[in-house]
Amino acid sequence: MHVETVFLKRLYVFFVMEIKTRRVHVLGVTAHPTGAWVTQLARNLLTDLDPAGALGAGPRHLALGRDPA
């Protein structure tokens, strides 16, 4: 998603939401997202996931937003 600051600057936020607990994890924020940035955040998320940990049996669903704006 993207957010506008009080100085009218657009920031892009990469986040993951746990549906069961409604917990939101902000993985990164940047003014200039790149494919490499998103790829690294996804790698970091997969590295940090513990299948028996906070997410239960691990992630089961992936929802992607493809908003062209």
mmCIF file as Biopython writes it, N, C-alpha, C and O atoms, coordinates in Angstrom:
data_model
#
loop_
_atom_site.group_PDB
_atom_site.id
_atom_site.type_symbol
_atom_site.label_atom_id
_atom_site.label_alt_id
_atom_site.label_comp_id
_atom_site.label_asym_id
_atom_site.label_entity_id
_atom_site.label_seq_id
_atom_site.pdbx_PDB_ins_code
_atom_site.Cartn_x
_atom_site.Cartn_y
_atom_site.Cartn_z
_atom_site.occupancy
_atom_site.B_iso_or_equiv
_atom_site.auth_seq_id
_atom_site.auth_asym_id
_atom_site.pdbx_PDB_model_num
ATOM 1   N N  . MET A ? 1  ? 0.846  -1.169  0.000   1.0 0.0 1  A 1 
ATOM 2   C CA . MET A ? 1  ? 0.000  0.000   0.000   1.0 0.0 1  A 1 
ATOM 3   C C  . MET A ? 1  ? 0.892  1.232   0.000   1.0 0.0 1  A 1 
ATOM 4   O O  . MET A ? 1  ? 2.093  1.136   0.251   1.0 0.0 1  A 1 
ATOM 5   N N  . HIS A ? 2  ? 0.314  2.368   -0.276  1.0 0.0 2  A 1 
ATOM 6   C CA . HIS A ? 2  ? 1.080  3.603   -0.174  1.0 0.0 2  A 1 
ATOM 7   C C  . HIS A ? 2  ? 0.340  4.576   0.738   1.0 0.0 2  A 1 
ATOM 8   O O  . HIS A ? 2  ? -0.885 4.541   0.853   1.0 0.0 2  A 1 
ATOM 9   N N  . VAL A ? 3  ? 1.105  5.430   1.372   1.0 0.0 3  A 1 
ATOM 10  C CA . VAL A ? 3  ? 0.551  6.446   2.273   1.0 0.0 3  A 1 
ATOM 11  C C  . VAL A ? 3  ? 1.153  7.794   1.904   1.0 0.0 3  A 1 
ATOM 12  O O  . VAL A ? 3  ? 2.278  7.878   1.411   1.0 0.0 3  A 1 
ATOM 13  N N  . GLU A ? 4  ? 0.394  8.827   2.147   1.0 0.0 4  A 1 
ATOM 14  C CA . GLU A ? 4  ? 0.867  10.192  1.915   1.0 0.0 4  A 1 
ATOM 15  C C  . GLU A ? 4  ? 1.247  10.801  3.268   1.0 0.0 4  A 1 
ATOM 16  O O  . GLU A ? 4  ? 0.497  10.681  4.238   1.0 0.0 4  A 1 
ATOM 17  N N  . THR A ? 5  ? 2.394  11.444  3.330   1.0 0.0 5  A 1 
ATOM 18  C CA . THR A ? 5  ? 2.830  12.080  4.569   1.0 0.0 5  A 1 
ATOM 19  C C  . THR A ? 5  ? 2.230  13.480  4.656   1.0 0.0 5  A 1 
ATOM 20  O O  . THR A ? 5  ? 1.607  13.952  3.706   1.0 0.0 5  A 1 
ATOM 21  N N  . VAL A ? 6  ? 2.417  14.138  5.785   1.0 0.0 6  A 1 
ATOM 22  C CA . VAL A ? 6  ? 1.909  15.500  5.942   1.0 0.0 6  A 1 
ATOM 23  C C  . VAL A ? 6  ? 2.643  16.472  5.021   1.0 0.0 6  A 1 
ATOM 24  O O  . VAL A ? 6  ? 2.155  17.575  4.771   1.0 0.0 6  A 1 
ATOM 25  N N  . PHE A ? 7  ? 3.801  16.076  4.519   1.0 0.0 7  A 1 
ATOM 26  C CA . PHE A ? 7  ? 4.559  16.911  3.583   1.0 0.0 7  A 1 
ATOM 27  C C  . PHE A ? 7  ? 4.274  16.521  2.135   1.0 0.0 7  A 1 
ATOM 28  O O  . PHE A ? 7  ? 5.006  16.896  1.220   1.0 0.0 7  A 1 
ATOM 29  N N  . LEU A ? 8  ? 3.169  15.741  1.942   1.0 0.0 8  A 1 
ATOM 30  C CA . LEU A ? 8  ? 2.716  15.296  0.627   1.0 0.0 8  A 1 
ATOM 31  C C  . LEU A ? 8  ? 3.751  14.438  -0.106  1.0 0.0 8  A 1 
ATOM 32  O O  . LEU A ? 8  ? 3.852  14.480  -1.332  1.0 0.0 8  A 1 
ATOM 33  N N  . LYS A ? 9  ? 4.504  13.672  0.655   1.0 0.0 9  A 1 
ATOM 34  C CA . LYS A ? 9  ? 5.450  12.722  0.090   1.0 0.0 9  A 1 
ATOM 35  C C  . LYS A ? 9  ? 4.814  11.335  0.153   1.0 0.0 9  A 1 
ATOM 36  O O  . LYS A ? 9  ? 4.237  10.966  1.176   1.0 0.0 9  A 1 
ATOM 37  N N  . ARG A ? 10 ? 4.915  10.571  -0.921  1.0 0.0 10 A 1 
ATOM 38  C CA . ARG A ? 10 ? 4.335  9.235   -0.960  1.0 0.0 10 A 1 
ATOM 39  C C  . ARG A ? 10 ? 5.357  8.211   -0.486  1.0 0.0 10 A 1 
ATOM 40  O O  . ARG A ? 10 ? 6.494  8.181   -0.957  1.0 0.0 10 A 1 
ATOM 41  N N  . LEU A ? 11 ? 4.932  7.372   0.455   1.0 0.0 11 A 1 
ATOM 42  C CA . LEU A ? 11 ? 5.750  6.275   0.948   1.0 0.0 11 A 1 
ATOM 43  C C  . LEU A ? 11 ? 5.031  4.962   0.669   1.0 0.0 11 A 1 
ATOM 44  O O  . LEU A ? 11 ? 3.809  4.870   0.787   1.0 0.0 11 A 1 
ATOM 45  N N  . TYR A ? 12 ? 5.800  3.959   0.301   1.0 0.0 12 A 1 
ATOM 46  C CA . TYR A ? 12 ? 5.252  2.640   0.012   1.0 0.0 12 A 1 
ATOM 47  C C  . TYR A ? 12 ? 5.562  1.716   1.178   1.0 0.0 12 A 1 
ATOM 48  O O  . TYR A ? 12 ? 6.690  1.663   1.668   1.0 0.0 12 A 1 
ATOM 49  N N  . VAL A ? 13 ? 4.540  0.990   1.612   1.0 0.0 13 A 1 
ATOM 50  C CA . VAL A ? 13 ? 4.648  0.124   2.792   1.0 0.0 13 A 1 
ATOM 51  C C  . VAL A ? 13 ? 4.415  -1.324  2.357   1.0 0.0 13 A 1 
ATOM 52  O O  . VAL A ? 13 ? 3.421  -1.639  1.703   1.0 0.0 13 A 1 
ATOM 53  N N  . PHE A ? 14 ? 5.346  -2.188  2.732   1.0 0.0 14 A 1 
ATOM 54  C CA . PHE A ? 14 ? 5.215  -3.622  2.476   1.0 0.0 14 A 1 
ATOM 55  C C  . PHE A ? 14 ? 4.841  -4.264  3.803   1.0 0.0 14 A 1 
ATOM 56  O O  . PHE A ? 14 ? 5.595  -4.177  4.772   1.0 0.0 14 A 1 
ATOM 57  N N  . PHE A ? 15 ? 3.674  -4.911  3.851   1.0 0.0 15 A 1 
ATOM 58  C CA . PHE A ? 15 ? 3.231  -5.496  5.108   1.0 0.0 15 A 1 
ATOM 59  C C  . PHE A ? 15 ? 2.609  -6.866  4.869   1.0 0.0 15 A 1 
ATOM 60  O O  . PHE A ? 15 ? 2.214  -7.213  3.756   1.0 0.0 15 A 1 
ATOM 61  N N  . VAL A ? 16 ? 2.539  -7.621  5.945   1.0 0.0 16 A 1 
ATOM 62  C CA . VAL A ? 16 ? 1.912  -8.942  5.947   1.0 0.0 16 A 1 
ATOM 63  C C  . VAL A ? 16 ? 0.921  -8.955  7.091   1.0 0.0 16 A 1 
ATOM 64  O O  . VAL A ? 16 ? 1.197  -8.433  8.172   1.0 0.0 16 A 1 
ATOM 65  N N  . MET A ? 17 ? -0.242 -9.559  6.847   1.0 0.0 17 A 1 
ATOM 66  C CA . MET A ? 17 ? -1.256 -9.632  7.894   1.0 0.0 17 A 1 
ATOM 67  C C  . MET A ? 17 ? -1.585 -11.090 8.190   1.0 0.0 17 A 1 
ATOM 68  O O  . MET A ? 17 ? -1.838 -11.884 7.284   1.0 0.0 17 A 1 
ATOM 69  N N  . GLU A ? 18 ? -1.577 -11.422 9.472   1.0 0.0 18 A 1 
ATOM 70  C CA . GLU A ? 18 ? -2.008 -12.744 9.915   1.0 0.0 18 A 1 
ATOM 71  C C  . GLU A ? 18 ? -3.525 -12.698 10.040  1.0 0.0 18 A 1 
ATOM 72  O O  . GLU A ? 18 ? -4.060 -11.976 10.881  1.0 0.0 18 A 1 
ATOM 73  N N  . ILE A ? 19 ? -4.207 -13.454 9.220   1.0 0.0 19 A 1 
ATOM 74  C CA . ILE A ? 19 ? -5.664 -13.414 9.200   1.0 0.0 19 A 1 
ATOM 75  C C  . ILE A ? 19 ? -6.252 -13.900 10.525  1.0 0.0 19 A 1 
ATOM 76  O O  . ILE A ? 19 ? -7.183 -13.289 11.049  1.0 0.0 19 A 1 
ATOM 77  N N  . LYS A ? 20 ? -5.719 -14.983 11.063  1.0 0.0 20 A 1 
ATOM 78  C CA . LYS A ? 20 ? -6.270 -15.580 12.276  1.0 0.0 20 A 1 
ATOM 79  C C  . LYS A ? 20 ? -6.218 -14.619 13.464  1.0 0.0 20 A 1 
ATOM 80  O O  . LYS A ? 20 ? -7.188 -14.508 14.214  1.0 0.0 20 A 1 
ATOM 81  N N  . THR A ? 21 ? -5.096 -13.927 13.640  1.0 0.0 21 A 1 
ATOM 82  C CA . THR A ? 21 ? -4.935 -13.039 14.792  1.0 0.0 21 A 1 
ATOM 83  C C  . THR A ? 21 ? -5.151 -11.568 14.442  1.0 0.0 21 A 1 
ATOM 84  O O  . THR A ? 21 ? -5.208 -10.721 15.334  1.0 0.0 21 A 1 
ATOM 85  N N  . ARG A ? 22 ? -5.272 -11.258 13.148  1.0 0.0 22 A 1 
ATOM 86  C CA . ARG A ? 22 ? -5.398 -9.883  12.651  1.0 0.0 22 A 1 
ATOM 87  C C  . ARG A ? 22 ? -4.179 -9.035  12.991  1.0 0.0 22 A 1 
ATOM 88  O O  . ARG A ? 22 ? -4.268 -7.811  13.077  1.0 0.0 22 A 1 
ATOM 89  N N  . ARG A ? 23 ? -3.066 -9.682  13.180  1.0 0.0 23 A 1 
ATOM 90  C CA . ARG A ? 23 ? -1.813 -8.999  13.485  1.0 0.0 23 A 1 
ATOM 91  C C  . ARG A ? 23 ? -1.166 -8.550  12.177  1.0 0.0 23 A 1 
ATOM 92  O O  . ARG A ? 23 ? -1.094 -9.317  11.216  1.0 0.0 23 A 1 
ATOM 93  N N  . VAL A ? 24 ? -0.699 -7.308  12.149  1.0 0.0 24 A 1 
ATOM 94  C CA . VAL A ? 24 ? -0.048 -6.759  10.963  1.0 0.0 24 A 1 
ATOM 95  C C  . VAL A ? 24 ? 1.441  -6.602  11.248  1.0 0.0 24 A 1 
ATOM 96  O O  . VAL A ? 24 ? 1.830  -6.076  12.291  1.0 0.0 24 A 1 
ATOM 97  N N  . HIS A ? 25 ? 2.270  -7.062  10.313  1.0 0.0 25 A 1 
ATOM 98  C CA . HIS A ? 25 ? 3.716  -6.942  10.418  1.0 0.0 25 A 1 
ATOM 99  C C  . HIS A ? 25 ? 4.198  -6.045  9.284   1.0 0.0 25 A 1 
ATOM 100 O O  . HIS A ? 25 ? 4.068  -6.401  8.112   1.0 0.0 25 A 1 
ATOM 101 N N  . VAL A ? 26 ? 4.749  -4.896  9.623   1.0 0.0 26 A 1 
ATOM 102 C CA . VAL A ? 26 ? 5.311  -3.996  8.617   1.0 0.0 26 A 1 
ATOM 103 C C  . VAL A ? 26 ? 6.742  -4.463  8.352   1.0 0.0 26 A 1 
ATOM 104 O O  . VAL A ? 26 ? 7.580  -4.477  9.253   1.0 0.0 26 A 1 
ATOM 105 N N  . LEU A ? 27 ? 7.003  -4.841  7.108   1.0 0.0 27 A 1 
ATOM 106 C CA . LEU A ? 27 ? 8.311  -5.387  6.754   1.0 0.0 27 A 1 
ATOM 107 C C  . LEU A ? 27 ? 9.247  -4.340  6.188   1.0 0.0 27 A 1 
ATOM 108 O O  . LEU A ? 27 ? 10.467 -4.494  6.253   1.0 0.0 27 A 1 
ATOM 109 N N  . GLY A ? 28 ? 8.691  -3.282  5.635   1.0 0.0 28 A 1 
ATOM 110 C CA . GLY A ? 28 ? 9.552  -2.247  5.071   1.0 0.0 28 A 1 
ATOM 111 C C  . GLY A ? 28 ? 8.756  -1.045  4.589   1.0 0.0 28 A 1 
ATOM 112 O O  . GLY A ? 28 ? 7.579  -1.153  4.246   1.0 0.0 28 A 1 
ATOM 113 N N  . VAL A ? 29 ? 9.422  0.100   4.571   1.0 0.0 29 A 1 
ATOM 114 C CA . VAL A ? 29 ? 8.841  1.354   4.076   1.0 0.0 29 A 1 
ATOM 115 C C  . VAL A ? 29 ? 9.907  2.053   3.252   1.0 0.0 29 A 1 
ATOM 116 O O  . VAL A ? 29 ? 11.061 2.150   3.671   1.0 0.0 29 A 1 
ATOM 117 N N  . THR A ? 30 ? 9.519  2.543   2.075   1.0 0.0 30 A 1 
ATOM 118 C CA . THR A ? 30 ? 10.468 3.251   1.220   1.0 0.0 30 A 1 
ATOM 119 C C  . THR A ? 30 ? 9.735  4.253   0.341   1.0 0.0 30 A 1 
ATOM 120 O O  . THR A ? 30 ? 8.542  4.109   0.074   1.0 0.0 30 A 1 
ATOM 121 N N  . ALA A ? 31 ? 10.457 5.261   -0.101  1.0 0.0 31 A 1 
ATOM 122 C CA . ALA A ? 31 ? 9.903  6.233   -1.039  1.0 0.0 31 A 1 
ATOM 123 C C  . ALA A ? 31 ? 10.101 5.767   -2.476  1.0 0.0 31 A 1 
ATOM 124 O O  . ALA A ? 31 ? 9.404  6.230   -3.379  1.0 0.0 31 A 1 
ATOM 125 N N  . HIS A ? 32 ? 11.044 4.855   -2.697  1.0 0.0 32 A 1 
ATOM 126 C CA . HIS A ? 32 ? 11.371 4.402   -4.049  1.0 0.0 32 A 1 
ATOM 127 C C  . HIS A ? 32 ? 11.490 2.884   -4.089  1.0 0.0 32 A 1 
ATOM 128 O O  . HIS A ? 32 ? 12.595 2.345   -4.024  1.0 0.0 32 A 1 
ATOM 129 N N  . PRO A ? 33 ? 10.342 2.181   -4.197  1.0 0.0 33 A 1 
ATOM 130 C CA . PRO A ? 33 ? 10.401 0.719   -4.208  1.0 0.0 33 A 1 
ATOM 131 C C  . PRO A ? 33 ? 10.976 0.195   -5.520  1.0 0.0 33 A 1 
ATOM 132 O O  . PRO A ? 33 ? 10.744 0.756   -6.591  1.0 0.0 33 A 1 
ATOM 133 N N  . THR A ? 34 ? 11.721 -0.878  -5.408  1.0 0.0 34 A 1 
ATOM 134 C CA . THR A ? 34 ? 12.251 -1.565  -6.585  1.0 0.0 34 A 1 
ATOM 135 C C  . THR A ? 34 ? 11.920 -3.037  -6.463  1.0 0.0 34 A 1 
ATOM 136 O O  . THR A ? 34 ? 11.539 -3.514  -5.394  1.0 0.0 34 A 1 
ATOM 137 N N  . GLY A ? 35 ? 12.068 -3.747  -7.554  1.0 0.0 35 A 1 
ATOM 138 C CA . GLY A ? 35 ? 11.837 -5.180  -7.522  1.0 0.0 35 A 1 
ATOM 139 C C  . GLY A ? 35 ? 12.793 -5.885  -6.579  1.0 0.0 35 A 1 
ATOM 140 O O  . GLY A ? 35 ? 12.417 -6.831  -5.887  1.0 0.0 35 A 1 
ATOM 141 N N  . ALA A ? 36 ? 14.029 -5.418  -6.557  1.0 0.0 36 A 1 
ATOM 142 C CA . ALA A ? 36 ? 15.027 -6.019  -5.663  1.0 0.0 36 A 1 
ATOM 143 C C  . ALA A ? 36 ? 14.653 -5.810  -4.199  1.0 0.0 36 A 1 
ATOM 144 O O  . ALA A ? 36 ? 14.855 -6.700  -3.373  1.0 0.0 36 A 1 
ATOM 145 N N  . TRP A ? 37 ? 14.112 -4.643  -3.877  1.0 0.0 37 A 1 
ATOM 146 C CA . TRP A ? 37 ? 13.690 -4.337  -2.503  1.0 0.0 37 A 1 
ATOM 147 C C  . TRP A ? 37 ? 12.576 -5.285  -2.069  1.0 0.0 37 A 1 
ATOM 148 O O  . TRP A ? 37 ? 12.627 -5.851  -0.977  1.0 0.0 37 A 1 
ATOM 149 N N  . VAL A ? 38 ? 11.573 -5.457  -2.923  1.0 0.0 38 A 1 
ATOM 150 C CA . VAL A ? 38 ? 10.448 -6.334  -2.606  1.0 0.0 38 A 1 
ATOM 151 C C  . VAL A ? 38 ? 10.921 -7.779  -2.490  1.0 0.0 38 A 1 
ATOM 152 O O  . VAL A ? 38 ? 10.499 -8.504  -1.590  1.0 0.0 38 A 1 
ATOM 153 N N  . THR A ? 39 ? 11.789 -8.190  -3.393  1.0 0.0 39 A 1 
ATOM 154 C CA . THR A ? 39 ? 12.321 -9.557  -3.348  1.0 0.0 39 A 1 
ATOM 155 C C  . THR A ? 39 ? 13.066 -9.804  -2.046  1.0 0.0 39 A 1 
ATOM 156 O O  . THR A ? 39 ? 12.901 -10.859 -1.434  1.0 0.0 39 A 1 
ATOM 157 N N  . GLN A ? 40 ? 13.880 -8.855  -1.616  1.0 0.0 40 A 1 
ATOM 158 C CA . GLN A ? 40 ? 14.633 -9.023  -0.367  1.0 0.0 40 A 1 
ATOM 159 C C  . GLN A ? 40 ? 13.709 -9.083  0.832   1.0 0.0 40 A 1 
ATOM 160 O O  . GLN A ? 40 ? 13.937 -9.873  1.748   1.0 0.0 40 A 1 
ATOM 161 N N  . LEU A ? 41 ? 12.661 -8.255  0.845   1.0 0.0 41 A 1 
ATOM 162 C CA . LEU A ? 41 ? 11.705 -8.305  1.958   1.0 0.0 41 A 1 
ATOM 163 C C  . LEU A ? 41 ? 10.995 -9.651  2.006   1.0 0.0 41 A 1 
ATOM 164 O O  . LEU A ? 41 ? 10.771 -10.198 3.086   1.0 0.0 41 A 1 
ATOM 165 N N  . ALA A ? 42 ? 10.642 -10.185 0.850   1.0 0.0 42 A 1 
ATOM 166 C CA . ALA A ? 42 ? 9.995  -11.504 0.809   1.0 0.0 42 A 1 
ATOM 167 C C  . ALA A ? 42 ? 10.947 -12.581 1.311   1.0 0.0 42 A 1 
ATOM 168 O O  . ALA A ? 42 ? 10.535 -13.477 2.048   1.0 0.0 42 A 1 
ATOM 169 N N  . ARG A ? 43 ? 12.217 -12.504 0.918   1.0 0.0 43 A 1 
ATOM 170 C CA . ARG A ? 43 ? 13.209 -13.468 1.417   1.0 0.0 43 A 1 
ATOM 171 C C  . ARG A ? 43 ? 13.357 -13.363 2.925   1.0 0.0 43 A 1 
ATOM 172 O O  . ARG A ? 43 ? 13.426 -14.379 3.616   1.0 0.0 43 A 1 
ATOM 173 N N  . ASN A ? 44 ? 13.407 -12.138 3.441   1.0 0.0 44 A 1 
ATOM 174 C CA . ASN A ? 44 ? 13.524 -11.940 4.892   1.0 0.0 44 A 1 
ATOM 175 C C  . ASN A ? 44 ? 12.331 -12.545 5.613   1.0 0.0 44 A 1 
ATOM 176 O O  . ASN A ? 44 ? 12.489 -13.177 6.657   1.0 0.0 44 A 1 
ATOM 177 N N  . LEU A ? 45 ? 11.137 -12.355 5.062   1.0 0.0 45 A 1 
ATOM 178 C CA . LEU A ? 45 ? 9.941  -12.901 5.686   1.0 0.0 45 A 1 
ATOM 179 C C  . LEU A ? 45 ? 10.008 -14.422 5.726   1.0 0.0 45 A 1 
ATOM 180 O O  . LEU A ? 45 ? 9.739  -15.025 6.765   1.0 0.0 45 A 1 
ATOM 181 N N  . LEU A ? 46 ? 10.359 -15.045 4.615   1.0 0.0 46 A 1 
ATOM 182 C CA . LEU A ? 46 ? 10.409 -16.501 4.573   1.0 0.0 46 A 1 
ATOM 183 C C  . LEU A ? 46 ? 11.491 -17.061 5.487   1.0 0.0 46 A 1 
ATOM 184 O O  . LEU A ? 46 ? 11.331 -18.143 6.052   1.0 0.0 46 A 1 
ATOM 185 N N  . THR A ? 47 ? 12.584 -16.332 5.633   1.0 0.0 47 A 1 
ATOM 186 C CA . THR A ? 47 ? 13.654 -16.760 6.536   1.0 0.0 47 A 1 
ATOM 187 C C  . THR A ? 47 ? 13.200 -16.692 7.990   1.0 0.0 47 A 1 
ATOM 188 O O  . THR A ? 47 ? 13.562 -17.547 8.798   1.0 0.0 47 A 1 
ATOM 189 N N  . ASP A ? 48 ? 12.408 -15.676 8.319   1.0 0.0 48 A 1 
ATOM 190 C CA . ASP A ? 48 ? 11.974 -15.473 9.700   1.0 0.0 48 A 1 
ATOM 191 C C  . ASP A ? 48 ? 10.797 -16.345 10.115  1.0 0.0 48 A 1 
ATOM 192 O O  . ASP A ? 48 ? 10.541 -16.506 11.309  1.0 0.0 48 A 1 
ATOM 193 N N  . LEU A ? 49 ? 10.080 -16.908 9.152   1.0 0.0 49 A 1 
ATOM 194 C CA . LEU A ? 49 ? 8.906  -17.705 9.503   1.0 0.0 49 A 1 
ATOM 195 C C  . LEU A ? 49 ? 9.323  -19.002 10.175  1.0 0.0 49 A 1 
ATOM 196 O O  . LEU A ? 49 ? 10.233 -19.699 9.726   1.0 0.0 49 A 1 
ATOM 197 N N  . ASP A ? 50 ? 8.634  -19.301 11.258  1.0 0.0 50 A 1 
ATOM 198 C CA . ASP A ? 50 ? 8.848  -20.554 11.974  1.0 0.0 50 A 1 
ATOM 199 C C  . ASP A ? 50 ? 7.569  -21.362 11.814  1.0 0.0 50 A 1 
ATOM 200 O O  . ASP A ? 50 ? 6.542  -20.963 12.363  1.0 0.0 50 A 1 
ATOM 201 N N  . PRO A ? 51 ? 7.576  -22.480 11.089  1.0 0.0 51 A 1 
ATOM 202 C CA . PRO A ? 51 ? 6.352  -23.224 10.847  1.0 0.0 51 A 1 
ATOM 203 C C  . PRO A ? 51 ? 5.601  -23.608 12.125  1.0 0.0 51 A 1 
ATOM 204 O O  . PRO A ? 51 ? 4.377  -23.732 12.095  1.0 0.0 51 A 1 
ATOM 205 N N  . ALA A ? 52 ? 6.292  -23.795 13.227  1.0 0.0 52 A 1 
ATOM 206 C CA . ALA A ? 52 ? 5.616  -24.142 14.477  1.0 0.0 52 A 1 
ATOM 207 C C  . ALA A ? 52 ? 5.469  -22.940 15.397  1.0 0.0 52 A 1 
ATOM 208 O O  . ALA A ? 52 ? 5.057  -23.097 16.546  1.0 0.0 52 A 1 
ATOM 209 N N  . GLY A ? 53 ? 5.792  -21.759 14.927  1.0 0.0 53 A 1 
ATOM 210 C CA . GLY A ? 53 ? 5.796  -20.564 15.769  1.0 0.0 53 A 1 
ATOM 211 C C  . GLY A ? 53 ? 4.500  -19.790 15.736  1.0 0.0 53 A 1 
ATOM 212 O O  . GLY A ? 53 ? 3.415  -20.370 15.771  1.0 0.0 53 A 1 
ATOM 213 N N  . ALA A ? 54 ? 4.617  -18.480 15.669  1.0 0.0 54 A 1 
ATOM 214 C CA . ALA A ? 54 ? 3.477  -17.579 15.818  1.0 0.0 54 A 1 
ATOM 215 C C  . ALA A ? 54 ? 2.421  -17.758 14.734  1.0 0.0 54 A 1 
ATOM 216 O O  . ALA A ? 54 ? 1.254  -17.434 14.951  1.0 0.0 54 A 1 
ATOM 217 N N  . LEU A ? 55 ? 2.812  -18.262 13.585  1.0 0.0 55 A 1 
ATOM 218 C CA . LEU A ? 55 ? 1.844  -18.420 12.506  1.0 0.0 55 A 1 
ATOM 219 C C  . LEU A ? 55 ? 1.208  -19.812 12.495  1.0 0.0 55 A 1 
ATOM 220 O O  . LEU A ? 55 ? 0.598  -20.197 11.498  1.0 0.0 55 A 1 
ATOM 221 N N  . GLY A ? 56 ? 1.336  -20.552 13.558  1.0 0.0 56 A 1 
ATOM 222 C CA . GLY A ? 56 ? 0.735  -21.879 13.627  1.0 0.0 56 A 1 
ATOM 223 C C  . GLY A ? 56 ? 1.492  -22.870 12.769  1.0 0.0 56 A 1 
ATOM 224 O O  . GLY A ? 56 ? 2.667  -23.138 13.020  1.0 0.0 56 A 1 
ATOM 225 N N  . ALA A ? 57 ? 0.842  -23.411 11.770  1.0 0.0 57 A 1 
ATOM 226 C CA . ALA A ? 57 ? 1.468  -24.400 10.891  1.0 0.0 57 A 1 
ATOM 227 C C  . ALA A ? 57 ? 2.123  -23.733 9.691   1.0 0.0 57 A 1 
ATOM 228 O O  . ALA A ? 57 ? 2.340  -24.383 8.668   1.0 0.0 57 A 1 
ATOM 229 N N  . GLY A ? 58 ? 2.431  -22.490 9.795   1.0 0.0 58 A 1 
ATOM 230 C CA . GLY A ? 58 ? 3.046  -21.771 8.681   1.0 0.0 58 A 1 
ATOM 231 C C  . GLY A ? 58 ? 1.981  -21.126 7.807   1.0 0.0 58 A 1 
ATOM 232 O O  . GLY A ? 58 ? 0.791  -21.395 7.964   1.0 0.0 58 A 1 
ATOM 233 N N  . PRO A ? 59 ? 2.411  -20.282 6.896   1.0 0.0 59 A 1 
ATOM 234 C CA . PRO A ? 59 ? 1.435  -19.597 6.041   1.0 0.0 59 A 1 
ATOM 235 C C  . PRO A ? 59 ? 0.760  -20.579 5.096   1.0 0.0 59 A 1 
ATOM 236 O O  . PRO A ? 59 ? 1.407  -21.464 4.536   1.0 0.0 59 A 1 
ATOM 237 N N  . ARG A ? 60 ? -0.558 -20.411 4.924   1.0 0.0 60 A 1 
ATOM 238 C CA . ARG A ? 60 ? -1.306 -21.287 4.035   1.0 0.0 60 A 1 
ATOM 239 C C  . ARG A ? 60 ? -1.875 -20.537 2.840   1.0 0.0 60 A 1 
ATOM 240 O O  . ARG A ? 60 ? -2.218 -21.158 1.834   1.0 0.0 60 A 1 
ATOM 241 N N  . HIS A ? 61 ? -1.982 -19.214 2.927   1.0 0.0 61 A 1 
ATOM 242 C CA . HIS A ? 61 ? -2.601 -18.441 1.862   1.0 0.0 61 A 1 
ATOM 243 C C  . HIS A ? 61 ? -1.720 -17.242 1.531   1.0 0.0 61 A 1 
ATOM 244 O O  . HIS A ? 61 ? -1.067 -16.668 2.403   1.0 0.0 61 A 1 
ATOM 245 N N  . LEU A ? 62 ? -1.718 -16.884 0.276   1.0 0.0 62 A 1 
ATOM 246 C CA . LEU A ? 62 ? -1.002 -15.696 -0.167  1.0 0.0 62 A 1 
ATOM 247 C C  . LEU A ? 62 ? -1.955 -14.852 -0.983  1.0 0.0 62 A 1 
ATOM 248 O O  . LEU A ? 62 ? -2.470 -15.310 -2.003  1.0 0.0 62 A 1 
ATOM 249 N N  . ALA A ? 63 ? -2.198 -13.622 -0.550  1.0 0.0 63 A 1 
ATOM 250 C CA . ALA A ? 63 ? -3.068 -12.701 -1.267  1.0 0.0 63 A 1 
ATOM 251 C C  . ALA A ? 63 ? -2.212 -11.564 -1.804  1.0 0.0 63 A 1 
ATOM 252 O O  . ALA A ? 63 ? -1.467 -10.934 -1.054  1.0 0.0 63 A 1 
ATOM 253 N N  . LEU A ? 64 ? -2.316 -11.307 -3.084  1.0 0.0 64 A 1 
ATOM 254 C CA . LEU A ? 64 ? -1.529 -10.265 -3.718  1.0 0.0 64 A 1 
ATOM 255 C C  . LEU A ? 64 ? -2.425 -9.149  -4.201  1.0 0.0 64 A 1 
ATOM 256 O O  . LEU A ? 64 ? -3.498 -9.398  -4.751  1.0 0.0 64 A 1 
ATOM 257 N N  . GLY A ? 65 ? -1.988 -7.915  -3.997  1.0 0.0 65 A 1 
ATOM 258 C CA . GLY A ? 65 ? -2.681 -6.773  -4.553  1.0 0.0 65 A 1 
ATOM 259 C C  . GLY A ? 65 ? -1.996 -6.361  -5.842  1.0 0.0 65 A 1 
ATOM 260 O O  . GLY A ? 65 ? -0.777 -6.193  -5.874  1.0 0.0 65 A 1 
ATOM 261 N N  . ARG A ? 66 ? -2.753 -6.203  -6.879  1.0 0.0 66 A 1 
ATOM 262 C CA . ARG A ? 66 ? -2.187 -5.841  -8.179  1.0 0.0 66 A 1 
ATOM 263 C C  . ARG A ? 66 ? -2.762 -4.522  -8.669  1.0 0.0 66 A 1 
ATOM 264 O O  . ARG A ? 66 ? -3.106 -4.382  -9.843  1.0 0.0 66 A 1 
ATOM 265 N N  . ASP A ? 67 ? -2.864 -3.567  -7.773  1.0 0.0 67 A 1 
ATOM 266 C CA . ASP A ? 67 ? -3.375 -2.249  -8.114  1.0 0.0 67 A 1 
ATOM 267 C C  . ASP A ? 67 ? -2.375 -1.543  -9.011  1.0 0.0 67 A 1 
ATOM 268 O O  . ASP A ? 67 ? -1.220 -1.388  -8.616  1.0 0.0 67 A 1 
ATOM 269 N N  . PRO A ? 68 ? -2.768 -1.108  -10.202 1.0 0.0 68 A 1 
ATOM 270 C CA . PRO A ? 68 ? -1.812 -0.465  -11.111 1.0 0.0 68 A 1 
ATOM 271 C C  . PRO A ? 68 ? -1.402 0.936   -10.677 1.0 0.0 68 A 1 
ATOM 272 O O  . PRO A ? 68 ? -0.442 1.493   -11.209 1.0 0.0 68 A 1 
ATOM 273 N N  . ALA A ? 69 ? -2.116 1.507   -9.724  1.0 0.0 69 A 1 
ATOM 274 C CA . ALA A ? 69 ? -1.787 2.886   -9.297  1.0 0.0 69 A 1 
ATOM 275 C C  . ALA A ? 69 ? -0.679 2.924   -8.306  1.0 0.0 69 A 1 
ATOM 276 O O  . ALA A ? 69 ? -0.290 4.001   -7.855  1.0 0.0 69 A 1 
#
